[in-house]
Amino acid sequence: WCLPIRTDLQQRYQTALLALARADEQFEETAEAIALYRKILEKDNYHEDAYRELMRLQLKSGDRAGAIKTYRDCLRALQEEAHLELHAETQAIVEQILSTP
């Protein structure tokens, strides 16, 4: 009986963290937003939106190496473990990362 409740609470928690991260971005609190996206991925390593936003912010803040590591983590989780293809938006950010010197 508690499994559906637990699942619902986990989803609400993820949604709240995502909203907080986006709010931090709007207030240019990049470090806080990055920390929240990482926290989301600690709980759900298949959350492609969180990977995408984390890579985008890492690149924006000049952390290309971090963005590449996040891409590798994303690739491992989604393609190798879950056998899923990356969304076109994620692919676009990856191309941007790889083309940035």
OpenMM code with the backbone's topology and positions (N, CA, C; nanometers):
from openmm import Vec3, app, unit

residues = "TRP CYS LEU PRO ILE ARG THR ASP LEU GLN GLN ARG TYR GLN THR ALA LEU LEU ALA LEU ALA ARG ALA ASP GLU GLN PHE GLU GLU THR ALA GLU ALA ILE ALA LEU TYR ARG LYS ILE LEU GLU LYS ASP ASN TYR HIS GLU ASP ALA TYR ARG GLU LEU MET ARG LEU GLN LEU LYS SER GLY ASP ARG ALA GLY ALA ILE LYS THR TYR ARG ASP CYS LEU ARG ALA LEU GLN GLU GLU ALA HIS LEU GLU LEU HIS ALA GLU THR GLN ALA ILE VAL GLU GLN ILE LEU SER THR PRO".split()
positions = [
    Vec3(0.0813, -0.1209, 0.0000),
    Vec3(0.0000, 0.0000, 0.0000),
    Vec3(0.0846, 0.1258, 0.0000),
    Vec3(0.2044, 0.1182, 0.0524),
    Vec3(0.2861, 0.2391, 0.0625),
    Vec3(0.3669, 0.2674, -0.0642),
    Vec3(0.3826, 0.1692, -0.1514),
    Vec3(0.4633, 0.1897, -0.2720),
    Vec3(0.4092, 0.3006, -0.3622),
    Vec3(0.2784, 0.3053, -0.3915),
    Vec3(0.2293, 0.4165, -0.4743),
    Vec3(0.2481, 0.5533, -0.4081),
    Vec3(0.2326, 0.5569, -0.2767),
    Vec3(0.2522, 0.6833, -0.2039),
    Vec3(0.3983, 0.7249, -0.2105),
    Vec3(0.4864, 0.6295, -0.1914),
    Vec3(0.6298, 0.6581, -0.1972),
    Vec3(0.6696, 0.7081, -0.3366),
    Vec3(0.6202, 0.6427, -0.4388),
    Vec3(0.6496, 0.6831, -0.5766),
    Vec3(0.5989, 0.8238, -0.6031),
    Vec3(0.4787, 0.8541, -0.5578),
    Vec3(0.4217, 0.9876, -0.5755),
    Vec3(0.5057, 1.0929, -0.5043),
    Vec3(0.5480, 1.0633, -0.3830),
    Vec3(0.6308, 1.1584, -0.3080),
    Vec3(0.7668, 1.1798, -0.3750),
    Vec3(0.8243, 1.0747, -0.4291),
    Vec3(0.9518, 1.0879, -0.4999),
    Vec3(0.9354, 1.1768, -0.6232),
    Vec3(0.8267, 1.1582, -0.6959),
    Vec3(0.8014, 1.2409, -0.8137),
    Vec3(0.7805, 1.3865, -0.7750),
    Vec3(0.7089, 1.4096, -0.6674),
    Vec3(0.6875, 1.5465, -0.6206),
    Vec3(0.8189, 1.6120, -0.5782),
    Vec3(0.9025, 1.5344, -0.5124),
    Vec3(1.0336, 1.5830, -0.4696),
    Vec3(1.1173, 1.6226, -0.5911),
    Vec3(1.1218, 1.5367, -0.6928),
    Vec3(1.1964, 1.5662, -0.8149),
    Vec3(1.1420, 1.6916, -0.8834),
    Vec3(1.0110, 1.7037, -0.8898),
    Vec3(0.9477, 1.8205, -0.9516),
    Vec3(0.9831, 1.9475, -0.8751),
    Vec3(0.9833, 1.9393, -0.7428),
    Vec3(1.0183, 2.0555, -0.6601),
    Vec3(1.1650, 2.0950, -0.6802),
    Vec3(1.2544, 1.9958, -0.6839),
    Vec3(1.3959, 2.0261, -0.7073),
    Vec3(1.4170, 2.0898, -0.8433),
    Vec3(1.3474, 2.0400, -0.9443),
    Vec3(1.3588, 2.0954, -1.0791),
    Vec3(1.3099, 2.2401, -1.0814),
    Vec3(1.1992, 2.2674, -1.0154),
    Vec3(1.1461, 2.4036, -1.0092),
    Vec3(1.2425, 2.4965, -0.9359),
    Vec3(1.3017, 2.4483, -0.8275),
    Vec3(1.3993, 2.5291, -0.7531),
    Vec3(1.5232, 2.5583, -0.8376),
    Vec3(1.5703, 2.4573, -0.9099),
    Vec3(1.6879, 2.4770, -0.9952),
    Vec3(1.6589, 2.5815, -1.1025),
    Vec3(1.5419, 2.5734, -1.1617),
    Vec3(1.5055, 2.6707, -1.2657),
    Vec3(1.4900, 2.8111, -1.2070),
    Vec3(1.4372, 2.8201, -1.0866),
    Vec3(1.4257, 2.9504, -1.0204),
    Vec3(1.5643, 3.0069, -0.9906),
    Vec3(1.6544, 2.9212, -0.9442),
    Vec3(1.7912, 2.9660, -0.9195),
    Vec3(1.8552, 3.0186, -1.0479),
    Vec3(1.8287, 2.9513, -1.1577),
    Vec3(1.8821, 2.9985, -1.2864),
    Vec3(1.8304, 3.1376, -1.3193),
    Vec3(1.7014, 3.1602, -1.2979),
    Vec3(1.6421, 3.2903, -1.3283),
    Vec3(1.7059, 3.4011, -1.2454),
    Vec3(1.7466, 3.3672, -1.1235),
    Vec3(1.8110, 3.4653, -1.0364),
    Vec3(1.9630, 3.4601, -1.0483),
    Vec3(2.0098, 3.3928, -1.1540),
    Vec3(2.1524, 3.3810, -1.1846),
    Vec3(2.2326, 3.3212, -1.0690),
    Vec3(2.1716, 3.2281, -1.0002),
    Vec3(2.2376, 3.1529, -0.8934),
    Vec3(2.2840, 3.0204, -0.9531),
    Vec3(2.3842, 3.0292, -1.0422),
    Vec3(2.4269, 2.9139, -1.1208),
    Vec3(2.4788, 2.8002, -1.0341),
    Vec3(2.5610, 2.8297, -0.9362),
    Vec3(2.6178, 2.7242, -0.8511),
    Vec3(2.5075, 2.6482, -0.7774),
    Vec3(2.4071, 2.7205, -0.7295),
    Vec3(2.2973, 2.6562, -0.6589),
    Vec3(2.2153, 2.5693, -0.7543),
    Vec3(2.1917, 2.6197, -0.8745),
    Vec3(2.1165, 2.5425, -0.9745),
    Vec3(2.1927, 2.4155, -1.0111),
    Vec3(2.3228, 2.4273, -1.0308),
    Vec3(2.4050, 2.3097, -1.0623),
    Vec3(2.3946, 2.2064, -0.9502),
    Vec3(2.4025, 2.2514, -0.8269),
    Vec3(2.3929, 2.1595, -0.7127),
    Vec3(2.2579, 2.0890, -0.7102),
    Vec3(2.1518, 2.1613, -0.7431),
    Vec3(2.0188, 2.0995, -0.7441),
    Vec3(2.0037, 1.9984, -0.8578),
    Vec3(2.0576, 2.0292, -0.9744),
    Vec3(2.0518, 1.9316, -1.0844),
    Vec3(2.1307, 1.8061, -1.0482),
    Vec3(2.2418, 1.8232, -0.9803),
    Vec3(2.3189, 1.7059, -0.9353),
    Vec3(2.2400, 1.6242, -0.8340),
    Vec3(2.1693, 1.6935, -0.7476),
    Vec3(2.0884, 1.6238, -0.6471),
    Vec3(1.9776, 1.5429, -0.7152),
    Vec3(1.9161, 1.6001, -0.8181),
    Vec3(1.8144, 1.5282, -0.8940),
    Vec3(1.8746, 1.4002, -0.9519),
    Vec3(1.9945, 1.4121, -1.0088),
    Vec3(2.0578, 1.2967, -1.0723),
    Vec3(2.1042, 1.1929, -0.9711),
    Vec3(2.1312, 1.2336, -0.8481),
    Vec3(2.1639, 1.1369, -0.7428),
    Vec3(2.0454, 1.0447, -0.7167),
    Vec3(1.9257, 1.1001, -0.7248),
    Vec3(1.8038, 1.0234, -0.6981),
    Vec3(1.7503, 0.9514, -0.8210),
    Vec3(1.7786, 1.0070, -0.9398),
    Vec3(1.7259, 0.9502, -1.0639),
    Vec3(1.8279, 0.9711, -1.1754),
    Vec3(1.9131, 0.8713, -1.1965),
    Vec3(2.0193, 0.8894, -1.2953),
    Vec3(1.9710, 0.8697, -1.4395),
    Vec3(1.8395, 0.8633, -1.4591),
    Vec3(1.7829, 0.8576, -1.5937),
    Vec3(1.7078, 0.9869, -1.6287),
    Vec3(1.7240, 1.0907, -1.5506),
    Vec3(1.6508, 1.2165, -1.5695),
    Vec3(1.7230, 1.3012, -1.6745),
    Vec3(1.6868, 1.2809, -1.8002),
    Vec3(1.7587, 1.3446, -1.9105),
    Vec3(1.7509, 1.4969, -1.9048),
    Vec3(1.6365, 1.5510, -1.8641),
    Vec3(1.6255, 1.6970, -1.8534),
    Vec3(1.7298, 1.7527, -1.7568),
    Vec3(1.7511, 1.6841, -1.6456),
    Vec3(1.8494, 1.7303, -1.5476),
    Vec3(1.9911, 1.7229, -1.6056),
    Vec3(2.0211, 1.6143, -1.6769),
    Vec3(2.1523, 1.6064, -1.7430),
    Vec3(2.1707, 1.7230, -1.8398),
    Vec3(2.0683, 1.7460, -1.9201),
    Vec3(2.0759, 1.8504, -2.0229),
    Vec3(2.0978, 1.9876, -1.9603),
    Vec3(2.0194, 2.0193, -1.8585),
    Vec3(2.0325, 2.1504, -1.7943),
    Vec3(2.1659, 2.1634, -1.7221),
    Vec3(2.2108, 2.0559, -1.6605),
    Vec3(2.3402, 2.0585, -1.5921),
    Vec3(2.4526, 2.0837, -1.6924),
    Vec3(2.4513, 2.0137, -1.8055),
    Vec3(2.5545, 2.0353, -1.9076),
    Vec3(2.5517, 2.1791, -1.9583),
    Vec3(2.4308, 2.2298, -1.9815),
    Vec3(2.4168, 2.3664, -2.0316),
    Vec3(2.4762, 2.4672, -1.9337),
    Vec3(2.4446, 2.4507, -1.8049),
    Vec3(2.4971, 2.5427, -1.7041),
    Vec3(2.6473, 2.5277, -1.6842),
    Vec3(2.6968, 2.4055, -1.6904),
    Vec3(2.8406, 2.3851, -1.6772),
    Vec3(2.9145, 2.4552, -1.7910),
    Vec3(2.8623, 2.4397, -1.9115),
    Vec3(2.9256, 2.5060, -2.0258),
    Vec3(2.9174, 2.6575, -2.0111),
    Vec3(2.8010, 2.7061, -1.9700),
    Vec3(2.7813, 2.8509, -1.9512),
    Vec3(2.8780, 2.9074, -1.8476),
    Vec3(2.9065, 2.8289, -1.7443),
    Vec3(2.9958, 2.8771, -1.6385),
    Vec3(3.1429, 2.8495, -1.6687),
    Vec3(3.1707, 2.7966, -1.7893),
    Vec3(3.3088, 2.7755, -1.8297),
    Vec3(3.3676, 2.6409, -1.7905),
    Vec3(3.2841, 2.5507, -1.7417),
    Vec3(3.3311, 2.4190, -1.6991),
    Vec3(3.3057, 2.3162, -1.8097),
    Vec3(3.3810, 2.3298, -1.9185),
    Vec3(3.3641, 2.2390, -2.0328),
    Vec3(3.3953, 2.0945, -1.9931),
    Vec3(3.5012, 2.0749, -1.9138),
    Vec3(3.5390, 1.9404, -1.8700),
    Vec3(3.4261, 1.8767, -1.7883),
    Vec3(3.3638, 1.9554, -1.7017),
    Vec3(3.2508, 1.9055, -1.6236),
    Vec3(3.1332, 1.8696, -1.7116),
    Vec3(3.1092, 1.9519, -1.8135),
    Vec3(2.9995, 1.9248, -1.9073),
    Vec3(3.0249, 1.7962, -1.9847),
    Vec3(3.1502, 1.7732, -2.0232),
    Vec3(3.1838, 1.6496, -2.0945),
    Vec3(3.1660, 1.5285, -2.0025),
    Vec3(3.2069, 1.5418, -1.8769),
    Vec3(3.1876, 1.4318, -1.7811),
    Vec3(3.0388, 1.4037, -1.7614),
    Vec3(2.9592, 1.5094, -1.7503),
    Vec3(2.8155, 1.4925, -1.7343),
    Vec3(2.7564, 1.4239, -1.8575),
    Vec3(2.8050, 1.4615, -1.9752),
    Vec3(2.7598, 1.3961, -2.0983),
    Vec3(2.7914, 1.2475, -2.0949),
    Vec3(2.9124, 1.2130, -2.0533),
    Vec3(2.9501, 1.0706, -2.0458),
    Vec3(2.8620, 0.9954, -1.9459),
    Vec3(2.8334, 1.0587, -1.8324),
    Vec3(2.7444, 0.9972, -1.7328),
    Vec3(2.6054, 0.9759, -1.7915),
    Vec3(2.5573, 1.0765, -1.8628),
    Vec3(2.4254, 1.0701, -1.9270),
    Vec3(2.4217, 0.9576, -2.0297),
    Vec3(2.5233, 0.9519, -2.1120),
    Vec3(2.5324, 0.8505, -2.2155),
    Vec3(2.5336, 0.7112, -2.1545),
    Vec3(2.6134, 0.6937, -2.0501),
    Vec3(2.6222, 0.5637, -1.9834),
    Vec3(2.4863, 0.5227, -1.9250),
    Vec3(2.4222, 0.6157, -1.8573),
    Vec3(2.2948, 0.5834, -1.7936),
    Vec3(2.1849, 0.5558, -1.8955),
    Vec3(2.1710, 0.6451, -1.9923),
    Vec3(2.0579, 0.6336, -2.0840),
    Vec3(2.0794, 0.5325, -2.1949),
    Vec3(2.1955, 0.5328, -2.2573),
    Vec3(2.2156, 0.4424, -2.3705),
    Vec3(2.2647, 0.3052, -2.3276),
    Vec3(2.3659, 0.3009, -2.2428),
    Vec3(2.4238, 0.1720, -2.2070),
    Vec3(2.3383, 0.0939, -2.1076),
    Vec3(2.2827, 0.1638, -2.0078),
    Vec3(2.2050, 0.0941, -1.9059),
    Vec3(2.0584, 0.0779, -1.9453),
    Vec3(1.9973, 0.1866, -1.9941),
    Vec3(1.8537, 0.1839, -2.0228),
    Vec3(1.8223, 0.1598, -2.1701),
    Vec3(1.9243, 0.1613, -2.2547),
    Vec3(1.9066, 0.1392, -2.3990),
    Vec3(1.8111, 0.2406, -2.4613),
    Vec3(1.8286, 0.3668, -2.4210),
    Vec3(1.7476, 0.4759, -2.4738),
    Vec3(1.8349, 0.5679, -2.5582),
    Vec3(1.7740, 0.6280, -2.6577),
    Vec3(1.8444, 0.7262, -2.7390),
    Vec3(1.8316, 0.8634, -2.6737),
    Vec3(1.9346, 0.9457, -2.6910),
    Vec3(1.9301, 1.0812, -2.6366),
    Vec3(1.8322, 1.1661, -2.7164),
    Vec3(1.7603, 1.2518, -2.6461),
    Vec3(1.6660, 1.3447, -2.7079),
    Vec3(1.7428, 1.4428, -2.7964),
    Vec3(1.6775, 1.4941, -2.8986),
    Vec3(1.7411, 1.5877, -2.9918),
    Vec3(1.7963, 1.7107, -2.9199),
    Vec3(1.7259, 1.7592, -2.8188),
    Vec3(1.7744, 1.8760, -2.7432),
    Vec3(1.9050, 1.8436, -2.6718),
    Vec3(1.9142, 1.7233, -2.6198),
    Vec3(2.0366, 1.6813, -2.5516),
    Vec3(2.1499, 1.6700, -2.6521),
    Vec3(2.1216, 1.6114, -2.7673),
    Vec3(2.2227, 1.5997, -2.8722),
    Vec3(2.2747, 1.7379, -2.9132),
    Vec3(2.1849, 1.8366, -2.9225),
    Vec3(2.2247, 1.9722, -2.9616),
    Vec3(2.3205, 2.0327, -2.8590),
    Vec3(2.2942, 2.0117, -2.7310),
    Vec3(2.3832, 2.0645, -2.6274),
    Vec3(2.5173, 1.9929, -2.6319),
    Vec3(2.5131, 1.8629, -2.6565),
    Vec3(2.6375, 1.7861, -2.6667),
    Vec3(2.7220, 1.8383, -2.7824),
    Vec3(2.6600, 1.8643, -2.8947),
    Vec3(2.7328, 1.9197, -3.0107),
    Vec3(2.7938, 2.0551, -2.9766),
    Vec3(2.7191, 2.1353, -2.9022),
    Vec3(2.7695, 2.2664, -2.8595),
    Vec3(2.8905, 2.2501, -2.7677),
    Vec3(2.8827, 2.1546, -2.6753),
    Vec3(2.9938, 2.1289, -2.5831),
    Vec3(3.1177, 2.0865, -2.6603),
    Vec3(3.0985, 1.9934, -2.7524),
    Vec3(3.2126, 1.9387, -2.8263),
    Vec3(3.2740, 2.0396, -2.9218),
    Vec3(3.1952, 2.1364, -2.9656),
    Vec3(3.2485, 2.2370, -3.0585),
    Vec3(3.3092, 2.3577, -2.9875),
    Vec3(3.2924, 2.3641, -2.8554),
    Vec3(3.3482, 2.4746, -2.7768),
    Vec3(3.4932, 2.4420, -2.7400),
    Vec3(3.5834, 2.5334, -2.7679),
    Vec3(3.7255, 2.5074, -2.7363),
    Vec3(3.7544, 2.5097, -2.5873),
] * unit.nanometer
topology = app.Topology()
chain = topology.addChain("A")
for resn in residues:
    res = topology.addResidue(resn, chain)
    for name in ("N", "CA", "C"):
        topology.addAtom(name, app.Element.getBySymbol(name[0]), res)
